Amino acid sequence: MRLFLLFLVVTLMIDVTSAEPVRPNVVLILVDDMGLHDLSIEGSTFYRSPNIDKLARGGMRFTQGYATCRVCSPSRASIQLGQFTARHGVTNWIGARSGMDWQREDRLLPAEYVRALPSDDISIAEAMKQAGYRTFFAGKWHLGGDGSLPTDHGYDVNVGGHHRGSPPGGFFSPYKNPELKDGPAGESLTLRLGRETADFIRDNRERPFFAMLSFYSVHAPVQTSRELWGKYQAAAAKLPPVKTRFKVDRTLPVRQVQDHPVYAGMVETTDRAVGRVLDALDQSGLTESTIVIFTSDNGGVSSGDAFATSNLPLRGGKGRQWEGGIREPFYVRYPAVTQPGATCDVPVTGADFYPTVLELCGLAAKPLQHVDGVSLVPLLRGRPIAERPLYWHYPHYDNQGGEPSSLFRDGDWKLIHYYEDGRNELYDLSVDLAETSDLALTHPVRTREMWDQLRSWLISVNARFPKPDRRFDPAKTEAKFRRMQTELKANLEKSHARMLEPDWKPNQNWWGSLVTED
């Protein structure tokens, strides 16, 4: 009897030790143009995001999470490659003009940039696919067209990802998207992408998968259904009266108030789509074994485009060089590692996802690929990581009033170097998160040292820089900015106030949003 029991124990031990370790699944959710304070968990009292809030509370919430760029394509490339933008070369949204093609009466010619995700690099999807993961992409790609689509960079399935940064047909079917079949007339693009991702999860619950849901929302065009507009129009009517919604900050009016009812509807629809994905994990019994990551590619659009949201107390927004342009929601939930309700105030970036996912999945690191990213696993386990500098490089102009500049964060100190006139701004983020007090004059030694370090790093990665534009006419530029700061501001005040009136209609059919989805 004892020999039999011993044999049984040994047999069981052999079975256990010979079994393959369970590998976690990965769902990486990327929202387009969502600012840090566009979520109720981050302080918004106007937008509603219960599903995303629940996700954030279920794992670790990073309070100093950053995108690697103030606009979309560069940040997206950094997530795929684990590198800062100056290194991989995609420093502007793909399709933006540069060099002599730039014709907007500015002092500089924007630098040239790489216009597709570099094919010689190993993307995070390729790394996961090599490890036996089924890979899936849904939504906005904007990292190249034919020859550089998601399926060219390691994704087995591509639903809706192509060269465009905005949805060609808007946010309701018909989509006019070459990589996405139209749904019923009026179907929500955002909810459709959530459903496609949820279906992929259910269909692949028996094997490890890496799924990236990359929303087109909350990017322009800002569109929602009549029902959701009505909900938030009524909510805005209960807010304190607003005398002015916009304040001119250097180059453009910047939105100071969150009361845009159409944008609020887009936030809620995005939250509903995230809920569909989380429900699919629950229903498939995969929640405990799945790493879920949530972030955005750049700050909320407070100036330029639709002037849709306010990022206060952060200064600026999408396209701009201050914290409002790069601070993001940044959440990681993996029940086997993270504790519900955990927070971390260590500065982290989108380049860190690559090595973090590899380590959590038990895969070998690729240090020559994700050279700028670091694994956040120690932080997720409540342990420290070594302090490191963070770099941003944007040698371009944009539609949001941002200026060609590079940024360097060292501890609590942040340096902004401007290429138009070579000046530097210095901020202590520990006491001046709104970046209102420039300390460059009172801390000249620190300013010079930080600029020297930033410049040396840029040179080391072969960064490209803007050049003077011989066509520059100061009088024309002055007239342009005067119009933006007077006529444009007046028109914005009028049109955004009108949006809250009970009889407001954007067009005859509310963008064809005829289908209401739960």
N, C-alpha and C positions, 0 to 999 in steps of 0.2 A: 504493500500500500504506500509506504514512504517512497519507494522507488518510483511508483507511478506518479505520485504528486510532484516529485522532483522533476520527472520527465515533462510533466504538464507545464510547470513553471518555466523550465528552460525553453520549451517550445513557444510559449507565449512571449518570452523575452526575445527570441529570434524573430518572431513575427513583428513585434513592435519595432525592433531596431532595424529591420530590413525594409519597413514601410517608408515610402517617400514622405518627407516633411510636408505639411500642409502649407502651401504658398498663398499669401493673401492676394485678394483682388485689389485693383486700384480704380477709383473713379475720380478724375480730375475735372473740376467744374470751373470754367473761366467765363466771367461776365465781361462784356465790352462796355467801357466808359462808366462803370459804377464807382462812385466815390466812396470813401471810407464811411461818411456819415449818411449814406443813402439807405441804411438799414436801421431798423428800430433798436437792435441790440447795440448799435454804435451811437445811439443818441437821437435818431430822428423821431420826432413826435408826429410827423405827417405821413410818411411812408409806412407801409405795413409789410413785414417779412417774417411771419411766424415760422415757416419751415426752415429758412436759412438761420434764423435765431436759434432754433432747436438744434440744428447741426452744429453751430458754433458752441453752444453750451454743452454739447455731448462730447467735445474733445478739447483741444488746446486752441485758444484764441490768442494770436500774436497781436499785441497792441502797437507794434512798430513794424508792420509788414509793408514792404515796398514793391512796386513794379520797377523794372529796370529801365523804363523809359516813360516819358510823359505822353506818348502816343502809342498806337496799337502794334503795328508789325514788329518793331524792335523788341517789345516786351514778349511777344509771342515767340519770337525766335530764341530769346533767352530761356524761356521755359523748355523749348524743344532741345536746346543745346547745352544748357548749364553754363552759359558765358554772359559776361556783360556786353553791352551793345557795341562799344568801340572795338572789341576784339572780333566779334563775328561780322561786323561791318554793316548790318542792317540797322541803320541809325535813324531812318525816317519811315513813315508809312509808305508801303510800296505803291508807287504810282505818283507820288509827289514830285513836282518839278525841282530841278537842281541846276546849278551852273547858269549859263546864259539863258536857259529856258525859263528862269525865274523872272517874272516881269511884274513886280508889285511895288516898285519905287522904294526899295530898301537899300541900306548902306552896303550890304554884303551879298555875294552870290552864295547861296547855300551849297554846302559840300556835296560831292557825289557820294553815293552809297550803294551797297549791295542790294539787288532787287529781287532776290529769291533766296530761300533758305539754302545755305551752302550744302551741296550734295556730297562733299568729301567728309563732312562731319557725320557722326553717329548720333541720330536723334534719340530721345528717350523712348520713342515707340520702337525704333529699330533694336535698341538694347533689350526691351521687354520681349519683343518678338523672337530675338535670338535665344532668349531664355525659355521659350515655349509658351509664352502668353498669346492669347487671341487679342488682337488690337483693333480698336474701334474709334472713329472720329465722327463727330456730328457738329455742324454749325460753321462758324466763321473760321476760315483759314488765313487768307490774306498774306501768304508767304510764297507767292508765285503761282503761275498758271500751269499750262501743259508742260509736263516734265518736272514740275515741282509741286505737285498736289499731295495731299496726305498719303495717298497710296504710293507715291514715289519716295516717301520718307518713313516707311515702316508700318503704316496703318493698313490692316487687312480690309477694313470697311470704311468708306467715306460717304457720309450722308450730308450733303449740302455745302461742303468745303470747296471753294474755288478761289479765283484771283481777286474777286471783289471784296471790299471792306464793308460795304453797306448792302443790305438785301435788295437785289435789283427790282423786285416787285413790291417792296415794302414788307410789312409784317403780317399780311393776310394773303391767303391764296387767291389767285394764282401767283406763284412766287417768281417766275421767270428765272429760275436757278437751274443751270445745266446739270447740277449734281443732286437735284432733289425733285422728285415727282410732285406735281401739284396735288393738293388735297381737295376736299369739297370747297366750293366758293366761300370765302370768308374764314377759312380755318386759320387759327393762330400759328404763325411760324414758331414762336417761342414754345408753345405747348406741344407742337408737333415734334420739335427737336427733343423735348423732354420725354415724349412717348417713345420715340425711336430709341433713345438711350435705355429707357426702362425695358423695352422689348428685347434689346440686345442682352441686357443683364439676365432676364428670365431664360432666354434661349441658350445662354452659356454658363448657367449656374453650376454645371458639372465640371468645368475646367477653369483654370486661372485666366483672368482677363485684365486688360488695361484699357479703360474707356475714357476718352476725353470728350466732354460736352462743352463746346465752345460757343456760347450764345452770341447771336447778332445783337440782341438787346443788351443794354438799354441805349445803344447807339442810335443816332438819327437814321431815318426819319422818325421823329417822335410821334407814335401812333398808338391809340388804344381803342377799345370799344366804347360805344355811347354809354353803356351801363357803368363801366368803371370810371369814365369821365364824370358821370353824374354823382357817383359815390364820393369822389374826391372834391368835386365842385362844392358839394354840400358840406364836406369837412372843412374846406378852406373858408367857407362863409362863417364858421364858428371861431376862426382865428382872430387875434387882435387886428384892427384896421391897419393896412399897409399904405404909407404915404409914398414911398419909393422902394422899388425892388432892386435897383441897380446902383452901383458905385463905380466910378471910373478909377481903375488902378493901372496907372502908367500908360497903357496902350488901348485898352478896350473897357467898356462897361462890364462889370462882373456881378452876377446875381448874388443877392444877400439873403434871400428868403426861400424857404422850401414851401411852395404852395402851388406848384405847377400840376394841375389835375390830370393832364394827359401823361406826363412823365410818371406820376404816382401810379397810374394804371399800368404802365410798363413794368415798374418795379414789382407790383403785385403779381402780374402775369409771370414774370421771371421766377418769383418765389413759388408760385403754383407748379411751375415746370420742375423746379428743384424738388418739390414735394413728391412729384410723380416718381422721380428717380429714387428718392429715399424710401418711398413705399415699396418699390420693386425690390430693393435690397431686403426690406423687412419680410415681404411676402415670400421671397426665395430663400429665406433663412441665411442670408449672407451678411447681415449687418456686422456681426462679431468678427467676421473674417475679411472685411473690406476696409481698405484705407480710403477715406474720402477727403479730398482737398478742395478748398473753395477760395477763389481770389478774383481780382479784376486786373485788366491789362493797363489801366491808367486811371487818373482821377476823374471825378464827375465833371460834366461840361457846364461850367459856370459862366464861360464867355465863349463866343464863337458858336458855330453850328446853331443849335436850338436854344442856347442860353437856359438850359433846363433846370439846373439844380444849384444849390448852395453847398459849399464844402466847409463853411465856417464851423469851428474857429480856425481851420486851416486857411491859409492864404492861397488864392488862385484856384486853378483846376486843370483839367485836361490841356495839354500843350504848354503849360506854364511851368516855370522853373522852381516854384515854391512847393511846399509840402502838399498842397491841395492837388497838385498834378501827379504825384507819385505815391502818396500814402494810400493803402488799400485794405479792404477786408482781407484777412489772411487766417484761414482756419484749417486745422488738420485733426481728423477724427479717426482713430484706430483703437477700438476698445481693448485690444491686447496690449497696448502700450500707453495710450493717453488716458488721463483721468477726467471725468466729466467736470466742467466748470473751471478747468485749469487755464491760466493766462501766463503769458511770457512777454516781457518788455525788451527783449534783446532784438536789435534791428536785424531783419532778415529780408530776403528778396526772392523773386520768382526764379532766379538762377539756382536756388537751393533745392528746388523740388526734385531735380534729376538725381543727385546723389542721395537724397533722403529716401526716395522711393526705392532705389537699388538696395540700400541697406535694410530697409524695413522688409523687403522681399527676400532677403538673404542672398542677394546677388553681388558679385564682385564689383567694386568701384571702377570707374573709368576716369582716373584723375587727369589724363591728357585731354579728355573731352570736356568734362564739367569743371574746367580749371578754375572758374570764378565762383562756382557754387560750393557750399559746404553742407554736409549732412546735418540735419536738425534733430536727428534721433536722440542725442544726449539731452537736448532741450525738452523733447517730448517726454523723456524719462525723468525730467526734473533736475538734470545735471547741467553744468555750464559748458560753453564752448569758448574757444579763444577769441578775443576781440579782434576784429579785422576791419580794414577800411572798405567803404563802399563808393563806387564811382558811377556817374551818369554822364553821357556825352550826347549832346543834341546840337550839332552845328548847322541848324536850319531855322527857318521861320515856320509859322503854322497859321491855321485859321483862327486860333484862340487867343492871339496876342502875345504868345511867348517869344522870347528873344534867343538868338543863337548863344548857347552857353554850355558849360560843363559844371558838374556838381561833384563835391567830394565831402563825404561824411566821415569824421574821425571822432569816435566817442560821441559826445553830445554836440560837437562843433560841426557846422555845415558851412562850406565855402561855395559860393557861386561865382564863376568867372565868366564875364561877358566878352564876346568877341567883337562887338561893334566898336567899343572904345577901350578894351583891355582892363576895365575896372574889376574889382572884386568886392563882393559882399560877404560878410561873416556874421553868422547867427549862432547863438547858444540855445539849442532846442530844449534844453532842460528847463529854461525859464522863459523862453520866447518861442513857443510853438507856432504862433501866428506870424513870425518873422517880420516884426514891425521895427526892431531896433538893430540897425546895421552897426556892427562893432569893428569894422575893418580899420577905421581911423584910430580907435582906442586900443586895438590889439594889432599893431602893424607887424610885429615879429611873428606872431602866430599866423597872420594872414599870409605873409611872404612864405613861411615854411610850408603851409598847406598848399599854396599855389605851386610851389616848386615840386612838391610831391605829386600833385595832380598832373602837372605838365610832364613830369618824368614818366608817370604811368602811361599817359596818353601816347607819348612817343614810343614807349616800349611795345605797345600793341598796334603800332602803325595806324593810329587814328587819323582821320581826314579832317581838314579844317576849312571853314569858309574863307572866301577871298573878297577883297574890295570890288565893288561894282562901279566901273567907270561911268556908268549911265546915271549914277545917283544924283538926284536933284533935290536939295534940302527943301525948297519951296513946295514942291509937289508932295513930298512926304509929310510936311507940316499940314498942308491942306487936307490930306487923307486922314490924318489922325484927328484933326479938328472936326471933320464930318462924323467920324466914328464916335467921338466923345460928346457930340451935341445932337445932331440929327438922329443918329442911330440910337442913342440912349432914349431920346424922346419917343421914337417909334416903338422901342422895346417896352417902355413903360405902358404905352397905350395898348399894344397888342396883348401883353401878358395880363393886364387887368381885364381886358375884354374876354379872355378865355374863361374867366370865372363868372361871367354873366349867364343867367339861366337859359337864354335863347341862343347861346353861341353854338355854331356848327362849323367844323373844319372844311367840309365839302358836302356834297349832296348825299353821299352814302356811307359816311364814316369809314372811309377807306375800304369799303366792302366787307366790313367785319360783321357778317350776317350770322355767323355761327357762334353761339355762346357755349364755352366749355368749362366744366368744373375743374 
